[in-house]
Amino acid sequence: ASKVDDNALHEWVKKNNISFPVGMVQGDEEKVRFTWGVKSLPWLILTDKEHIVRAEGFALAELDREIRQLSKAKGD
């Protein structure tokens, strides 16, 4: 939710072997953060395979727990 060089973003994704879709806000990032209700960065958003938001606003240290909860709810 902030401006970054497109090439730098793609290089970071490649270098870190990120396997999920990554993008950036195209426009006024302050307005977008306000509209989305993002209170701080990073603002993590966890989606399922259908790209439906299942969790948001949690700390990076809570990511594994959030994924496990999502897997339990789906019966995986």
PQR file with spaces between the fields and no chain letter, atoms N, CA, C, O and H, PARSE charges and radii, in Angstrom:
ATOM       1  N    ALA     1       0.829   -1.197    0.000 -0.4000 1.5000
ATOM       2  CA   ALA     1       0.000    0.000    0.000 -0.0000 2.0000
ATOM       3  C    ALA     1       0.868    1.253    0.000  0.5500 1.7000
ATOM       4  O    ALA     1       0.498    2.280    0.569 -0.5500 1.4000
ATOM       5  N    SER     2       1.998    1.155   -0.631 -0.4000 1.5000
ATOM       6  CA   SER     2       2.845    2.329   -0.801 -0.0000 2.0000
ATOM       7  C    SER     2       3.579    2.200   -2.130  0.5500 1.7000
ATOM       8  O    SER     2       3.683    1.117   -2.706 -0.5500 1.4000
ATOM       9  H    SER     2       2.298    0.321   -1.093  0.4000 1.0000
ATOM      10  N    LYS     3       4.084    3.336   -2.597 -0.4000 1.5000
ATOM      11  CA   LYS     3       4.763    3.335   -3.894 -0.0000 2.0000
ATOM      12  C    LYS     3       6.119    2.650   -3.775  0.5500 1.7000
ATOM      13  O    LYS     3       6.857    2.841   -2.809 -0.5500 1.4000
ATOM      14  H    LYS     3       3.999    4.216   -2.129  0.4000 1.0000
ATOM      15  N    VAL     4       6.420    1.847   -4.791 -0.4000 1.5000
ATOM      16  CA   VAL     4       7.700    1.156   -4.865 -0.0000 2.0000
ATOM      17  C    VAL     4       8.018    0.971   -6.348  0.5500 1.7000
ATOM      18  O    VAL     4       7.115    0.872   -7.178 -0.5500 1.4000
ATOM      19  H    VAL     4       5.821    1.692   -5.576  0.4000 1.0000
ATOM      20  N    ASP     5       9.284    0.928   -6.663 -0.4000 1.5000
ATOM      21  CA   ASP     5       9.697    0.710   -8.046 -0.0000 2.0000
ATOM      22  C    ASP     5       9.223   -0.666   -8.507  0.5500 1.7000
ATOM      23  O    ASP     5       9.457   -1.667   -7.831 -0.5500 1.4000
ATOM      24  H    ASP     5      10.018    1.009   -5.989  0.4000 1.0000
ATOM      25  N    ASP     6       8.554   -0.710   -9.662 -0.4000 1.5000
ATOM      26  CA   ASP     6       7.993   -1.946  -10.196 -0.0000 2.0000
ATOM      27  C    ASP     6       9.063   -3.019  -10.364  0.5500 1.7000
ATOM      28  O    ASP     6       8.838   -4.175  -10.008 -0.5500 1.4000
ATOM      29  H    ASP     6       8.363    0.104  -10.211  0.4000 1.0000
ATOM      30  N    ASN     7      10.221   -2.650  -10.900 -0.4000 1.5000
ATOM      31  CA   ASN     7      11.307   -3.624  -11.077 -0.0000 2.0000
ATOM      32  C    ASN     7      11.818   -4.147   -9.741  0.5500 1.7000
ATOM      33  O    ASN     7      12.115   -5.334   -9.611 -0.5500 1.4000
ATOM      34  H    ASN     7      10.404   -1.711  -11.188  0.4000 1.0000
ATOM      35  N    ALA     8      11.921   -3.275   -8.758 -0.4000 1.5000
ATOM      36  CA   ALA     8      12.378   -3.691   -7.429 -0.0000 2.0000
ATOM      37  C    ALA     8      11.394   -4.679   -6.803  0.5500 1.7000
ATOM      38  O    ALA     8      11.804   -5.652   -6.169 -0.5500 1.4000
ATOM      39  H    ALA     8      11.679   -2.310   -8.863  0.4000 1.0000
ATOM      40  N    LEU     9      10.100   -4.429   -6.981 -0.4000 1.5000
ATOM      41  CA   LEU     9       9.082   -5.329   -6.437 -0.0000 2.0000
ATOM      42  C    LEU     9       9.192   -6.702   -7.093  0.5500 1.7000
ATOM      43  O    LEU     9       9.210   -7.719   -6.398 -0.5500 1.4000
ATOM      44  H    LEU     9       9.767   -3.639   -7.496  0.4000 1.0000
ATOM      45  N    HIS    10       9.265   -6.743   -8.422 -0.4000 1.5000
ATOM      46  CA   HIS    10       9.355   -8.021   -9.124 -0.0000 2.0000
ATOM      47  C    HIS    10      10.633   -8.773   -8.764  0.5500 1.7000
ATOM      48  O    HIS    10      10.610   -9.997   -8.633 -0.5500 1.4000
ATOM      49  H    HIS    10       9.251   -5.917   -8.986  0.4000 1.0000
ATOM      50  N    GLU    11      11.740   -8.063   -8.604 -0.4000 1.5000
ATOM      51  CA   GLU    11      12.996   -8.696   -8.207 -0.0000 2.0000
ATOM      52  C    GLU    11      12.887   -9.274   -6.798  0.5500 1.7000
ATOM      53  O    GLU    11      13.377  -10.374   -6.540 -0.5500 1.4000
ATOM      54  H    GLU    11      11.759   -7.069   -8.710  0.4000 1.0000
ATOM      55  N    TRP    12      12.246   -8.538   -5.882 -0.4000 1.5000
ATOM      56  CA   TRP    12      12.050   -9.013   -4.508 -0.0000 2.0000
ATOM      57  C    TRP    12      11.195  -10.277   -4.494  0.5500 1.7000
ATOM      58  O    TRP    12      11.503  -11.228   -3.776 -0.5500 1.4000
ATOM      59  H    TRP    12      11.848   -7.645   -6.092  0.4000 1.0000
ATOM      60  N    VAL    13      10.123  -10.289   -5.287 -0.4000 1.5000
ATOM      61  CA   VAL    13       9.244  -11.462   -5.373 -0.0000 2.0000
ATOM      62  C    VAL    13      10.033  -12.667   -5.887  0.5500 1.7000
ATOM      63  O    VAL    13       9.926  -13.764   -5.339 -0.5500 1.4000
ATOM      64  H    VAL    13       9.873   -9.516   -5.870  0.4000 1.0000
ATOM      65  N    LYS    14      10.813  -12.462   -6.927 -0.4000 1.5000
ATOM      66  CA   LYS    14      11.613  -13.547   -7.502 -0.0000 2.0000
ATOM      67  C    LYS    14      12.667  -14.039   -6.519  0.5500 1.7000
ATOM      68  O    LYS    14      12.822  -15.244   -6.321 -0.5500 1.4000
ATOM      69  H    LYS    14      10.900  -11.571   -7.372  0.4000 1.0000
ATOM      70  N    LYS    15      13.395  -13.104   -5.902 -0.4000 1.5000
ATOM      71  CA   LYS    15      14.469  -13.447   -4.968 -0.0000 2.0000
ATOM      72  C    LYS    15      13.951  -14.237   -3.771  0.5500 1.7000
ATOM      73  O    LYS    15      14.617  -15.156   -3.293 -0.5500 1.4000
ATOM      74  H    LYS    15      13.270  -12.125   -6.064  0.4000 1.0000
ATOM      75  N    ASN    16      12.764  -13.880   -3.287 -0.4000 1.5000
ATOM      76  CA   ASN    16      12.202  -14.523   -2.097 -0.0000 2.0000
ATOM      77  C    ASN    16      11.248  -15.665   -2.418  0.5500 1.7000
ATOM      78  O    ASN    16      10.597  -16.209   -1.527 -0.5500 1.4000
ATOM      79  H    ASN    16      12.223  -13.133   -3.675  0.4000 1.0000
ATOM      80  N    ASN    17      11.168  -16.029   -3.715 -0.4000 1.5000
ATOM      81  CA   ASN    17      10.343  -17.150   -4.152 -0.0000 2.0000
ATOM      82  C    ASN    17       8.911  -17.037   -3.605  0.5500 1.7000
ATOM      83  O    ASN    17       8.368  -18.002   -3.067 -0.5500 1.4000
ATOM      84  H    ASN    17      11.698  -15.586   -4.439  0.4000 1.0000
ATOM      85  N    ILE    18       8.319  -15.868   -3.748 -0.4000 1.5000
ATOM      86  CA   ILE    18       6.959  -15.626   -3.279 -0.0000 2.0000
ATOM      87  C    ILE    18       5.992  -16.335   -4.232  0.5500 1.7000
ATOM      88  O    ILE    18       6.013  -16.092   -5.438 -0.5500 1.4000
ATOM      89  H    ILE    18       8.760  -15.085   -4.186  0.4000 1.0000
ATOM      90  N    SER    19       5.153  -17.203   -3.688 -0.4000 1.5000
ATOM      91  CA   SER    19       4.289  -18.039   -4.528 -0.0000 2.0000
ATOM      92  C    SER    19       2.859  -17.533   -4.639  0.5500 1.7000
ATOM      93  O    SER    19       2.021  -18.193   -5.253 -0.5500 1.4000
ATOM      94  H    SER    19       5.136  -17.400   -2.707  0.4000 1.0000
ATOM      95  N    PHE    20       2.566  -16.385   -4.060 -0.4000 1.5000
ATOM      96  CA   PHE    20       1.210  -15.848   -4.137 -0.0000 2.0000
ATOM      97  C    PHE    20       1.222  -14.517   -4.878  0.5500 1.7000
ATOM      98  O    PHE    20       2.269  -13.882   -5.001 -0.5500 1.4000
ATOM      99  H    PHE    20       3.247  -15.849   -3.561  0.4000 1.0000
ATOM     100  N    PRO    21       0.053  -14.089   -5.374 -0.5600 1.5000
ATOM     101  CA   PRO    21       0.008  -12.834   -6.134  0.2800 2.0000
ATOM     102  C    PRO    21       0.461  -11.641   -5.293  0.5500 1.7000
ATOM     103  O    PRO    21       0.075  -11.506   -4.132 -0.5500 1.4000
ATOM     104  N    VAL    22       1.276  -10.789   -5.887 -0.4000 1.5000
ATOM     105  CA   VAL    22       1.792   -9.596   -5.229 -0.0000 2.0000
ATOM     106  C    VAL    22       1.552   -8.416   -6.154  0.5500 1.7000
ATOM     107  O    VAL    22       1.755   -8.516   -7.364 -0.5500 1.4000
ATOM     108  H    VAL    22       1.589  -10.899   -6.830  0.4000 1.0000
ATOM     109  N    GLY    23       1.123   -7.309   -5.590 -0.4000 1.5000
ATOM     110  CA   GLY    23       0.908   -6.116   -6.389 -0.0000 2.0000
ATOM     111  C    GLY    23       1.091   -4.888   -5.540  0.5500 1.7000
ATOM     112  O    GLY    23       1.470   -4.969   -4.371 -0.5500 1.4000
ATOM     113  H    GLY    23       0.958   -7.227   -4.607  0.4000 1.0000
ATOM     114  N    MET    24       0.815   -3.742   -6.144 -0.4000 1.5000
ATOM     115  CA   MET    24       0.934   -2.497   -5.395 -0.0000 2.0000
ATOM     116  C    MET    24      -0.205   -1.568   -5.782  0.5500 1.7000
ATOM     117  O    MET    24      -0.803   -1.707   -6.849 -0.5500 1.4000
ATOM     118  H    MET    24       0.506   -3.676   -7.093  0.4000 1.0000
ATOM     119  N    VAL    25      -0.489   -0.642   -4.925 -0.4000 1.5000
ATOM     120  CA   VAL    25      -1.553    0.325   -5.141 -0.0000 2.0000
ATOM     121  C    VAL    25      -1.176    1.225   -6.306  0.5500 1.7000
ATOM     122  O    VAL    25      -0.052    1.719   -6.390 -0.5500 1.4000
ATOM     123  H    VAL    25      -0.003   -0.529   -4.059  0.4000 1.0000
ATOM     124  N    GLN    26      -2.121    1.428   -7.193 -0.4000 1.5000
ATOM     125  CA   GLN    26      -1.915    2.306   -8.346 -0.0000 2.0000
ATOM     126  C    GLN    26      -2.692    3.599   -8.099  0.5500 1.7000
ATOM     127  O    GLN    26      -3.842    3.702   -8.526 -0.5500 1.4000
ATOM     128  H    GLN    26      -3.035    1.027   -7.125  0.4000 1.0000
ATOM     129  N    GLY    27      -2.121    4.557   -7.445 -0.4000 1.5000
ATOM     130  CA   GLY    27      -2.800    5.810   -7.164 -0.0000 2.0000
ATOM     131  C    GLY    27      -2.362    6.379   -5.833  0.5500 1.7000
ATOM     132  O    GLY    27      -1.247    6.131   -5.374 -0.5500 1.4000
ATOM     133  H    GLY    27      -1.186    4.474   -7.098  0.4000 1.0000
ATOM     134  N    ASP    28      -3.238    7.137   -5.223 -0.4000 1.5000
ATOM     135  CA   ASP    28      -2.953    7.808   -3.949 -0.0000 2.0000
ATOM     136  C    ASP    28      -2.993    6.787   -2.813  0.5500 1.7000
ATOM     137  O    ASP    28      -4.067    6.393   -2.359 -0.5500 1.4000
ATOM     138  H    ASP    28      -4.144    7.339   -5.597  0.4000 1.0000
ATOM     139  N    GLU    29      -1.804    6.361   -2.355 -0.4000 1.5000
ATOM     140  CA   GLU    29      -1.761    5.313   -1.341 -0.0000 2.0000
ATOM     141  C    GLU    29      -2.385    5.738   -0.017  0.5500 1.7000
ATOM     142  O    GLU    29      -2.960    4.902    0.681 -0.5500 1.4000
ATOM     143  H    GLU    29      -0.931    6.681   -2.724  0.4000 1.0000
ATOM     144  N    GLU    30      -2.287    7.010    0.346 -0.4000 1.5000
ATOM     145  CA   GLU    30      -2.918    7.479    1.586 -0.0000 2.0000
ATOM     146  C    GLU    30      -4.432    7.310    1.511  0.5500 1.7000
ATOM     147  O    GLU    30      -5.054    6.838    2.463 -0.5500 1.4000
ATOM     148  H    GLU    30      -1.820    7.688   -0.221  0.4000 1.0000
ATOM     149  N    LYS    31      -5.018    7.690    0.394 -0.4000 1.5000
ATOM     150  CA   LYS    31      -6.461    7.563    0.201 -0.0000 2.0000
ATOM     151  C    LYS    31      -6.881    6.093    0.218  0.5500 1.7000
ATOM     152  O    LYS    31      -7.905    5.741    0.803 -0.5500 1.4000
ATOM     153  H    LYS    31      -4.513    8.074   -0.378  0.4000 1.0000
ATOM     154  N    VAL    32      -6.091    5.248   -0.423 -0.4000 1.5000
ATOM     155  CA   VAL    32      -6.401    3.816   -0.461 -0.0000 2.0000
ATOM     156  C    VAL    32      -6.332    3.212    0.938  0.5500 1.7000
ATOM     157  O    VAL    32      -7.230    2.472    1.339 -0.5500 1.4000
ATOM     158  H    VAL    32      -5.260    5.534   -0.899  0.4000 1.0000
ATOM     159  N    ARG    33      -5.262    3.526    1.691 -0.4000 1.5000
ATOM     160  CA   ARG    33      -5.157    3.003    3.063 -0.0000 2.0000
ATOM     161  C    ARG    33      -6.342    3.458    3.904  0.5500 1.7000
ATOM     162  O    ARG    33      -6.878    2.670    4.683 -0.5500 1.4000
ATOM     163  H    ARG    33      -4.533    4.127    1.366  0.4000 1.0000
ATOM     164  N    PHE    34      -6.759    4.698    3.766 -0.4000 1.5000
ATOM     165  CA   PHE    34      -7.905    5.198    4.514 -0.0000 2.0000
ATOM     166  C    PHE    34      -9.174    4.449    4.109  0.5500 1.7000
ATOM     167  O    PHE    34      -9.952    4.030    4.966 -0.5500 1.4000
ATOM     168  H    PHE    34      -6.324    5.338    3.133  0.4000 1.0000
ATOM     169  N    THR    35      -9.380    4.281    2.797 -0.4000 1.5000
ATOM     170  CA   THR    35     -10.568    3.588    2.292 -0.0000 2.0000
ATOM     171  C    THR    35     -10.604    2.143    2.768  0.5500 1.7000
ATOM     172  O    THR    35     -11.661    1.644    3.154 -0.5500 1.4000
ATOM     173  H    THR    35      -8.748    4.621    2.101  0.4000 1.0000
ATOM     174  N    TRP    36      -9.458    1.468    2.745 -0.4000 1.5000
ATOM     175  CA   TRP    36      -9.385    0.079    3.181 -0.0000 2.0000
ATOM     176  C    TRP    36      -9.428   -0.059    4.701  0.5500 1.7000
ATOM     177  O    TRP    36      -9.655   -1.157    5.209 -0.5500 1.4000
ATOM     178  H    TRP    36      -8.599    1.874    2.432  0.4000 1.0000
ATOM     179  N    GLY    37      -9.217    1.015    5.422 -0.4000 1.5000
ATOM     180  CA   GLY    37      -9.192    0.952    6.877 -0.0000 2.0000
ATOM     181  C    GLY    37      -7.879    0.420    7.429  0.5500 1.7000
ATOM     182  O    GLY    37      -7.834   -0.078    8.554 -0.5500 1.4000
ATOM     183  H    GLY    37      -9.033    1.907    5.009  0.4000 1.0000
ATOM     184  N    VAL    38      -6.811    0.521    6.646 -0.4000 1.5000
ATOM     185  CA   VAL    38      -5.502    0.047    7.088 -0.0000 2.0000
ATOM     186  C    VAL    38      -4.949    1.035    8.102  0.5500 1.7000
ATOM     187  O    VAL    38      -4.832    2.229    7.826 -0.5500 1.4000
ATOM     188  H    VAL    38      -6.848    0.925    5.732  0.4000 1.0000
ATOM     189  N    LYS    39      -4.614    0.526    9.271 -0.4000 1.5000
ATOM     190  CA   LYS    39      -4.142    1.389   10.346 -0.0000 2.0000
ATOM     191  C    LYS    39      -2.631    1.514   10.373  0.5500 1.7000
ATOM     192  O    LYS    39      -2.105    2.497   10.894 -0.5500 1.4000
ATOM     193  H    LYS    39      -4.710   -0.444    9.496  0.4000 1.0000
ATOM     194  N    SER    40      -1.917    0.533    9.820 -0.4000 1.5000
ATOM     195  CA   SER    40      -0.456    0.581    9.806 -0.0000 2.0000
ATOM     196  C    SER    40       0.060   -0.368    8.737  0.5500 1.7000
ATOM     197  O    SER    40      -0.684   -1.190    8.201 -0.5500 1.4000
ATOM     198  H    SER    40      -2.345   -0.266    9.397  0.4000 1.0000
ATOM     199  N    LEU    41       1.346   -0.239    8.436 -0.4000 1.5000
ATOM     200  CA   LEU    41       1.990   -1.143    7.490 -0.0000 2.0000
ATOM     201  C    LEU    41       3.033   -1.948    8.236  0.5500 1.7000
ATOM     202  O    LEU    41       3.651   -1.377    9.134 -0.5500 1.4000
ATOM     203  H    LEU    41       1.950    0.429    8.871  0.4000 1.0000
ATOM     204  N    PRO    42       3.290   -3.201    7.960 -0.5600 1.5000
ATOM     205  CA   PRO    42       2.543   -3.954    6.961  0.2800 2.0000
ATOM     206  C    PRO    42       1.158   -4.338    7.471  0.5500 1.7000
ATOM     207  O    PRO    42       0.959   -4.532    8.670 -0.5500 1.4000
ATOM     208  N    TRP    43       0.223   -4.442    6.566 -0.4000 1.5000
ATOM     209  CA   TRP    43      -1.144   -4.875    6.863 -0.0000 2.0000
ATOM     210  C    TRP    43      -1.328   -6.183    6.114  0.5500 1.7000
ATOM     211  O    TRP    43      -1.516   -6.190    4.897 -0.5500 1.4000
ATOM     212  H    TRP    43       0.384   -4.284    5.592  0.4000 1.0000
ATOM     213  N    LEU    44      -1.274   -7.282    6.841 -0.4000 1.5000
ATOM     214  CA   LEU    44      -1.342   -8.593    6.208 -0.0000 2.0000
ATOM     215  C    LEU    44      -2.784   -8.988    5.938  0.5500 1.7000
ATOM     216  O    LEU    44      -3.670   -8.772    6.765 -0.5500 1.4000
ATOM     217  H    LEU    44      -1.121   -7.276    7.829  0.4000 1.0000
ATOM     218  N    ILE    45      -2.999   -9.567    4.779 -0.4000 1.5000
ATOM     219  CA   ILE    45      -4.319  -10.029    4.364 -0.0000 2.0000
ATOM     220  C    ILE    45      -4.152  -11.463    3.887  0.5500 1.7000
ATOM     221  O    ILE    45      -3.355  -11.730    2.988 -0.5500 1.4000
ATOM     222  H    ILE    45      -2.279   -9.743    4.108  0.4000 1.0000
ATOM     223  N    LEU    46      -4.899  -12.387    4.483 -0.4000 1.5000
ATOM     224  CA   LEU    46      -4.838  -13.797    4.120 -0.0000 2.0000
ATOM     225  C    LEU    46      -6.098  -14.151    3.357  0.5500 1.7000
ATOM     226  O    LEU    46      -7.208  -13.952    3.850 -0.5500 1.4000
ATOM     227  H    LEU    46      -5.547  -12.170    5.214  0.4000 1.0000
ATOM     228  N    THR    47      -5.923  -14.680    2.145 -0.4000 1.5000
ATOM     229  CA   THR    47      -7.066  -15.101    1.333 -0.0000 2.0000
ATOM     230  C    THR    47      -7.007  -16.599    1.106  0.5500 1.7000
ATOM     231  O    THR    47      -5.968  -17.234    1.286 -0.5500 1.4000
ATOM     232  H    THR    47      -5.021  -14.842    1.745  0.4000 1.0000
ATOM     233  N    ASP    48      -8.152  -17.153    0.703 -0.4000 1.5000
ATOM     234  CA   ASP    48      -8.176  -18.563    0.335 -0.0000 2.0000
ATOM     235  C    ASP    48      -7.892  -18.699   -1.159  0.5500 1.7000
ATOM     236  O    ASP    48      -7.560  -17.716   -1.821 -0.5500 1.4000
ATOM     237  H    ASP    48      -8.996  -16.637    0.557  0.4000 1.0000
ATOM     238  N    LYS    49      -8.023  -19.915   -1.691 -0.4000 1.5000
ATOM     239  CA   LYS    49      -7.707  -20.155   -3.103 -0.0000 2.0000
ATOM     240  C    LYS    49      -8.615  -19.382   -4.046  0.5500 1.7000
ATOM     241  O    LYS    49      -8.247  -19.123   -5.192 -0.5500 1.4000
ATOM     242  H    LYS    49      -8.293  -20.714   -1.153  0.4000 1.0000
ATOM     243  N    GLU    50      -9.804  -19.010   -3.568 -0.4000 1.5000
ATOM     244  CA   GLU    50     -10.743  -18.239   -4.380 -0.0000 2.0000
ATOM     245  C    GLU    50     -10.546  -16.732   -4.205  0.5500 1.7000
ATOM     246  O    GLU    50     -11.339  -15.936   -4.709 -0.5500 1.4000
ATOM     247  H    GLU    50     -10.103  -19.220   -2.637  0.4000 1.0000
ATOM     248  N    HIS    51      -9.491  -16.346   -3.494 -0.4000 1.5000
ATOM     249  CA   HIS    51      -9.137  -14.946   -3.235 -0.0000 2.0000
ATOM     250  C    HIS    51     -10.161  -14.244   -2.335  0.5500 1.7000
ATOM     251  O    HIS    51     -10.330  -13.028   -2.416 -0.5500 1.4000
ATOM     252  H    HIS    51      -8.847  -16.993   -3.085  0.4000 1.0000
ATOM     253  N    ILE    52     -10.832  -15.005   -1.489 -0.4000 1.5000
ATOM     254  CA   ILE    52     -11.752  -14.439   -0.504 -0.0000 2.0000
ATOM     255  C    ILE    52     -10.950  -14.168    0.768  0.5500 1.7000
ATOM     256  O    ILE    52     -10.246  -15.050    1.262 -0.5500 1.4000
ATOM     257  H    ILE    52     -10.694  -15.994   -1.423  0.4000 1.0000
ATOM     258  N    VAL    53     -11.056  -12.954    1.294 -0.4000 1.5000
ATOM     259  CA   VAL    53     -10.313  -12.575    2.496 -0.0000 2.0000
ATOM     260  C    VAL    53     -10.832  -13.386    3.678  0.5500 1.7000
ATOM     261  O    VAL    53     -12.029  -13.389    3.963 -0.5500 1.4000
ATOM     262  H    VAL    53     -11.627  -12.238    0.894  0.4000 1.0000
ATOM     263  N    ARG    54      -9.918  -14.076    4.365 -0.4000 1.5000
ATOM     264  CA   ARG    54     -10.268  -14.906    5.520 -0.0000 2.0000
ATOM     265  C    ARG    54      -9.710  -14.357    6.825  0.5500 1.7000
ATOM     266  O    ARG    54     -10.226  -14.672    7.897 -0.5500 1.4000
ATOM     267  H    ARG    54      -8.945  -14.074    4.134  0.4000 1.0000
ATOM     268  N    ALA    55      -8.658  -13.536    6.749 -0.4000 1.5000
ATOM     269  CA   ALA    55      -8.085  -12.918    7.950 -0.0000 2.0000
ATOM     270  C    ALA    55      -7.317  -11.681    7.509  0.5500 1.7000
ATOM     271  O    ALA    55      -6.787  -11.627    6.400 -0.5500 1.4000
ATOM     272  H    ALA    55      -8.239  -13.280    5.878  0.4000 1.0000
ATOM     273  N    GLU    56      -7.261  -10.678    8.400 -0.4000 1.5000
ATOM     274  CA   GLU    56      -6.524   -9.468    8.065 -0.0000 2.0000
ATOM     275  C    GLU    56      -6.077   -8.753    9.325  0.5500 1.7000
ATOM     276  O    GLU    56      -6.674   -8.898   10.392 -0.5500 1.4000
ATOM     277  H    GLU    56      -7.692  -10.722    9.301  0.4000 1.0000
ATOM     278  N    GLY    57      -5.010   -7.973    9.177 -0.4000 1.5000
ATOM     279  CA   GLY    57      -4.542   -7.124   10.260 -0.0000 2.0000
ATOM     280  C    GLY    57      -3.808   -7.840   11.372  0.5500 1.7000
ATOM     281  O    GLY    57      -3.665   -7.284   12.461 -0.5500 1.4000
ATOM     282  H    GLY    57      -4.525   -7.855    8.310  0.4000 1.0000
ATOM     283  N    PHE    58      -3.343   -9.043   11.138 -0.4000 1.5000
ATOM     284  CA   PHE    58      -2.611   -9.786   12.160 -0.0000 2.0000
ATOM     285  C    PHE    58      -1.108   -9.573   11.983  0.5500 1.7000
ATOM     286  O    PHE    58      -0.657   -9.109   10.936 -0.5500 1.4000
ATOM     287  H    PHE    58      -3.459   -9.494   10.253  0.4000 1.0000
ATOM     288  N    ALA    59      -0.352   -9.913   13.001 -0.4000 1.5000
ATOM     289  CA   ALA    59       1.101   -9.764   12.950 -0.0000 2.0000
ATOM     290  C    ALA    59       1.721  -10.894   12.141  0.5500 1.7000
ATOM     291  O    ALA    59       1.147  -11.979   12.045 -0.5500 1.4000
ATOM     292  H    ALA    59      -0.719  -10.290   13.852  0.4000 1.0000
ATOM     293  N    LEU    60       2.881  -10.646   11.563 -0.4000 1.5000
ATOM     294  CA   LEU    60       3.573  -11.664   10.788 -0.0000 2.0000
ATOM     295  C    LEU    60       3.827  -12.911   11.632  0.5500 1.7000
ATOM     296  O    LEU    60       3.756  -14.028   11.120 -0.5500 1.4000
ATOM     297  H    LEU    60       3.347   -9.765   11.641  0.4000 1.0000
ATOM     298  N    ALA    61       4.120  -12.735   12.904 -0.4000 1.5000
ATOM     299  CA   ALA    61       4.368  -13.872   13.797 -0.0000 2.0000
ATOM     300  C    ALA    61       3.131  -14.745   13.972  0.5500 1.7000
ATOM     301  O    ALA    61       3.246  -15.887   14.419 -0.5500 1.4000
ATOM     302  H    ALA    61       4.178  -11.827   13.320  0.4000 1.0000
ATOM     303  N    GLU    62       1.960  -14.235   13.632 -0.4000 1.5000
ATOM     304  CA   GLU    62       0.702  -14.985   13.759 -0.0000 2.0000
ATOM     305  C    GLU    62       0.278  -15.661   12.460  0.5500 1.7000
ATOM     306  O    GLU    62      -0.767  -16.309   12.417 -0.5500 1.4000
ATOM     307  H    GLU    62       1.867  -13.307   13.270  0.4000 1.0000
ATOM     308  N    LEU    63       1.076  -15.518   11.399 -0.4000 1.5000
ATOM     309  CA   LEU    63       0.695  -16.043   10.089 -0.0000 2.0000
ATOM     310  C    LEU    63       0.469  -17.551   10.114  0.5500 1.7000
ATOM     311  O    LEU    63      -0.549  -18.026    9.612 -0.5500 1.4000
ATOM     312  H    LEU    63       1.925  -14.992   11.434  0.4000 1.0000
ATOM     313  N    ASP    64       1.397  -18.309   10.689 -0.4000 1.5000
ATOM     314  CA   ASP    64       1.231  -19.769   10.732 -0.0000 2.0000
ATOM     315  C    ASP    64      -0.054  -20.160   11.455  0.5500 1.7000
ATOM     316  O    ASP    64      -0.773  -21.055   11.011 -0.5500 1.4000
ATOM     317  H    ASP    64       2.224  -17.923   11.097  0.4000 1.0000
ATOM     318  N    ARG    65      -0.340  -19.492   12.564 -0.4000 1.5000
ATOM     319  CA   ARG    65      -1.561  -19.780   13.323 -0.0000 2.0000
ATOM     320  C    ARG    65      -2.800  -19.484   12.479  0.5500 1.7000
ATOM     321  O    ARG    65      -3.751  -20.266   12.473 -0.5500 1.4000
ATOM     322  H    ARG    65       0.244  -18.766   12.925  0.4000 1.0000
ATOM     323  N    GLU    66      -2.788  -18.371   11.778 -0.4000 1.5000
ATOM     324  CA   GLU    66      -3.926  -17.998   10.935 -0.0000 2.0000
ATOM     325  C    GLU    66      -4.133  -19.019    9.814  0.5500 1.7000
ATOM     326  O    GLU    66      -5.269  -19.372    9.496 -0.5500 1.4000
ATOM     327  H    GLU    66      -2.016  -17.736   11.784  0.4000 1.0000
ATOM     328  N    ILE    67      -3.046  -19.489    9.220 -0.4000 1.5000
ATOM     329  CA   ILE    67      -3.150  -20.493    8.154 -0.0000 2.0000
ATOM     330  C    ILE    67      -3.698  -21.800    8.705  0.5500 1.7000
ATOM     331  O    ILE    67      -4.548  -22.434    8.079 -0.5500 1.4000
ATOM     332  H    ILE    67      -2.123  -19.202    9.478  0.4000 1.0000
ATOM     333  N    ARG    68      -3.213  -22.205    9.878 -0.4000 1.5000
ATOM     334  CA   ARG    68      -3.732  -23.437   10.497 -0.0000 2.0000
ATOM     335  C    ARG    68      -5.220  -23.319   10.791  0.5500 1.7000
ATOM     336  O    ARG    68      -5.974  -24.265   10.563 -0.5500 1.4000
ATOM     337  H    ARG    68      -2.522  -21.689   10.386  0.4000 1.0000
ATOM     338  N    GLN    69      -5.648  -22.163   11.298 -0.4000 1.5000
ATOM     339  CA   GLN    69      -7.069  -21.963   11.592 -0.0000 2.0000
ATOM     340  C    GLN    69      -7.898  -22.030   10.323  0.5500 1.7000
ATOM     341  O    GLN    69      -8.974  -22.626   10.310 -0.5500 1.4000
ATOM     342  H    GLN    69      -5.035  -21.395   11.483  0.4000 1.0000
ATOM     343  N    LEU    70      -7.403  -21.423    9.263 -0.4000 1.5000
ATOM     344  CA   LEU    70      -8.101  -21.453    7.990 -0.0000 2.0000
ATOM     345  C    LEU    70      -8.194  -22.884    7.455  0.5500 1.7000
ATOM     346  O    LEU    70      -9.234  -23.290    6.937 -0.5500 1.4000
ATOM     347  H    LEU    70      -6.528  -20.939    9.274  0.4000 1.0000
ATOM     348  N    SER    71      -7.096  -23.651    7.582 -0.4000 1.5000
ATOM     349  CA   SER    71      -7.083  -25.045    7.130 -0.0000 2.0000
ATOM     350  C    SER    71      -8.073  -25.887    7.924  0.5500 1.7000
ATOM     351  O    SER    71      -8.776  -26.719    7.351 -0.5500 1.4000
ATOM     352  H    SER    71      -6.250  -23.322    8.003  0.4000 1.0000
ATOM     353  N    LYS    72      -8.136  -25.679    9.240 -0.4000 1.5000
ATOM     354  CA   LYS    72      -9.102  -26.420   10.083 -0.0000 2.0000
ATOM     355  C    LYS    72     -10.522  -26.093    9.672  0.5500 1.7000
ATOM     356  O    LYS    72     -11.362  -26.987    9.581 -0.5500 1.4000
ATOM     357  H    LYS    72      -7.565  -25.002    9.705  0.4000 1.0000
ATOM     358  N    ALA    73     -10.798  -24.836    9.426 -0.4000 1.5000
ATOM     359  CA   ALA    73     -12.154  -24.414    9.057 -0.0000 2.0000
ATOM     360  C    ALA    73     -12.569  -25.016    7.717  0.5500 1.7000
ATOM     361  O    ALA    73     -13.748  -25.303    7.506 -0.5500 1.4000
ATOM     362  H    ALA    73     -10.115  -24.109    9.501  0.4000 1.0000
ATOM     363  N    LYS    74     -11.618  -25.208    6.817 -0.4000 1.5000
ATOM     364  CA   LYS    74     -11.896  -25.778    5.498 -0.0000 2.0000
ATOM     365  C    LYS    74     -11.876  -27.302    5.534  0.5500 1.7000
ATOM     366  O    LYS    74     -12.278  -27.947    4.565 -0.5500 1.4000
ATOM     367  H    LYS    74     -10.660  -24.975    6.988  0.4000 1.0000
ATOM     368  N    GLY    75     -11.406  -27.894    6.654 -0.4000 1.5000
ATOM     369  CA   GLY    75     -11.317  -29.325    6.760 -0.0000 2.0000
ATOM     370  C    GLY    75     -10.119  -29.939    6.075  0.5500 1.7000
ATOM     371  O    GLY    75     -10.128  -31.125    5.746 -0.5500 1.4000
ATOM     372  H    GLY    75     -11.080  -27.370    7.440  0.4000 1.0000
ATOM     373  N    ASP    76      -9.086  -29.144    5.858 -0.4000 1.5000
ATOM     374  CA   ASP    76      -7.858  -29.629    5.206 -0.0000 2.0000
ATOM     375  C    ASP    76      -6.972  -30.343    6.188  0.5500 1.7000
ATOM     376  O    ASP    76      -5.898  -30.817    5.819 -0.5500 1.4000
ATOM     377  H    ASP    76      -9.078  -28.180    6.126  0.4000 1.0000
